[in-house]
């Protein structure tokens, strides 16, 4: 989902000329985060800050990847302006790149990636079988709970015989 901004400019040659600008990245806030992730099947999220030199160096690499992959949502979270959102994801180092597919975080790692590594990572994330990912998550959750059913399931409510 690319945001398209429409604006009018005044030019000496053509007054009120309409200009369309394609914005390759979306600014995420606590107000639009859930909607963006739930309405899009593949979202890359760059957690960054304006004072962070590696973040600023990674920005053009991220923008280039966004332009090369217009079918994906490339989003940015300014950790200074969105401290609550950064805290919710326990972001302690920036830049941190997170990839969310089908509302499942499949990658989260701090560090500025070079262009080739980001391209490779996107390819790997595209290739994932999300049914397998969800099955693995379910198996891990079941193992953590000792195989006990969730409290809200009929199996949990059934009395012992």
C-alpha positions as CSV (number, residue, x, y, z in Angstrom):
1,X,0.0,0.0,0.0
2,X,1.7,3.2,-1.1
3,X,0.3,6.4,0.0
4,X,-0.3,8.9,-2.7
5,X,-0.3,12.5,-1.8
6,X,-2.0,15.0,-4.1
7,X,-1.1,18.6,-3.9
8,X,-1.4,21.7,-6.0
9,X,1.6,23.9,-6.9
10,X,1.6,27.3,-8.3
11,X,4.0,27.6,-11.2
12,X,4.7,30.7,-13.2
13,X,4.1,28.7,-16.4
14,X,1.1,26.7,-15.3
15,X,-1.0,28.0,-12.4
16,X,-2.7,25.4,-10.1
17,X,-0.8,22.5,-11.6
18,X,-1.7,19.2,-9.9
19,X,1.3,17.2,-8.7
20,X,1.1,13.6,-7.5
21,X,3.8,12.3,-5.2
22,X,4.2,8.7,-4.3
23,X,5.4,8.2,-0.8
24,X,7.4,4.9,-0.6
25,X,7.2,4.7,3.2
26,X,4.5,5.1,5.7
27,X,5.0,6.8,9.1
28,X,3.6,4.5,11.8
29,X,2.2,5.9,15.0
30,X,0.4,4.2,17.9
31,X,-2.8,5.4,16.2
32,X,-2.3,3.8,12.9
33,X,0.0,0.8,13.7
34,X,-2.7,-1.9,14.3
35,X,-4.7,-0.8,11.2
36,X,-1.6,-0.8,9.0
37,X,-0.4,-4.2,10.1
38,X,-3.9,-5.8,10.0
39,X,-4.8,-4.4,6.6
40,X,-1.5,-5.4,4.9
41,X,-0.1,-8.9,4.6
42,X,3.6,-7.9,4.4
43,X,4.9,-4.9,6.4
44,X,8.6,-4.0,6.9
45,X,9.1,-1.6,9.9
46,X,12.2,0.5,10.4
47,X,12.5,1.7,14.0
48,X,14.8,4.8,13.9
49,X,15.6,8.2,15.3
50,X,16.8,11.4,13.8
51,X,19.9,11.6,16.0
52,X,21.0,8.0,15.1
53,X,23.8,8.1,12.5
54,X,23.4,4.4,11.5
55,X,19.6,5.1,11.1
56,X,20.3,8.0,8.8
57,X,22.8,5.8,6.8
58,X,20.2,3.0,6.5
59,X,17.4,5.4,5.3
60,X,18.4,5.6,1.6
61,X,18.9,1.8,1.5
62,X,15.4,1.3,3.0
63,X,13.8,3.9,0.6
64,X,15.4,2.2,-2.4
65,X,14.1,-1.2,-1.3
66,X,10.6,0.4,-0.9
67,X,10.8,1.7,-4.4
68,X,11.9,-1.7,-5.7
69,X,9.1,-3.5,-3.9
70,X,5.9,-1.5,-4.4
71,X,3.7,-4.4,-3.5
72,X,5.0,-4.3,0.1
73,X,4.4,-1.8,2.9
74,X,7.6,-0.1,4.1
75,X,6.9,1.7,7.3
76,X,9.0,3.8,9.7
77,X,8.6,4.4,13.5
78,X,10.3,7.4,14.9
79,X,11.3,6.1,18.3
80,X,11.6,9.5,19.8
81,X,8.1,10.6,18.7
82,X,6.6,7.1,19.3
83,X,8.2,6.0,22.5
84,X,5.2,4.0,23.6
85,X,5.2,2.0,20.4
86,X,9.0,1.4,20.6
87,X,8.6,0.3,24.2
88,X,5.8,-2.1,23.3
89,X,8.2,-3.9,20.9
90,X,11.1,-3.7,23.4
91,X,13.2,-1.7,20.9
92,X,16.5,-1.1,22.7
93,X,18.8,-0.6,19.8
94,X,18.2,1.3,16.6
95,X,17.9,1.0,13.8
96,X,15.8,-2.1,14.2
97,X,14.2,-3.8,11.3
98,X,11.0,-5.8,11.8
99,X,9.1,-7.8,9.2
100,X,5.4,-8.7,9.8
101,X,3.7,-11.1,7.5
102,X,0.0,-12.0,8.0
103,X,0.1,-10.2,11.4
104,X,3.0,-12.4,12.6
105,X,6.4,-10.8,13.3
106,X,8.8,-13.1,11.4
107,X,12.0,-11.0,11.8
108,X,13.3,-8.4,14.2
109,X,16.9,-7.5,14.4
110,X,18.9,-4.3,15.2
111,X,21.5,-3.0,12.8
112,X,21.7,-1.2,9.5
113,X,21.7,-3.7,6.7
114,X,23.6,-3.2,3.4
115,X,21.4,-3.1,0.3
116,X,22.3,-6.7,-0.8
117,X,21.5,-8.1,2.7
118,X,18.1,-6.3,2.8
119,X,17.2,-7.5,-0.7
120,X,18.1,-11.1,0.3
121,X,16.1,-10.8,3.6
122,X,13.0,-9.6,1.7
123,X,13.4,-12.5,-0.7
124,X,13.6,-15.0,2.2
125,X,10.6,-13.4,3.9
126,X,8.6,-13.6,0.7
127,X,9.5,-17.3,0.4
128,X,8.2,-18.3,3.8
129,X,5.3,-20.6,4.0
130,X,3.1,-18.8,6.5
131,X,1.0,-21.9,7.2
132,X,4.2,-23.6,8.3
133,X,5.2,-20.6,10.4
134,X,1.8,-20.6,12.2
135,X,2.0,-24.3,12.8
136,X,5.4,-23.9,14.3
137,X,4.2,-21.1,16.6
138,X,1.3,-23.2,17.7
139,X,3.5,-26.2,18.5
140,X,5.9,-24.0,20.5
141,X,3.0,-22.4,22.4
142,X,1.6,-25.9,23.2
143,X,5.0,-27.1,24.4
144,X,5.4,-24.0,26.6
145,X,2.0,-24.7,28.3
146,X,2.9,-28.4,28.6
147,X,0.3,-29.4,26.1
148,X,-2.6,-28.0,28.2
149,X,-5.4,-26.5,26.2
150,X,-6.0,-22.8,26.4
151,X,-8.4,-21.8,29.3
152,X,-11.0,-20.6,26.8
153,X,-11.3,-23.9,24.9
154,X,-13.9,-26.6,25.4
155,X,-11.2,-29.1,26.3
156,X,-10.2,-26.9,29.2
157,X,-13.7,-26.5,30.5
158,X,-14.4,-30.3,30.4
159,X,-14.5,-31.9,33.9
160,X,-12.1,-34.6,34.7
161,X,-13.6,-38.0,34.3
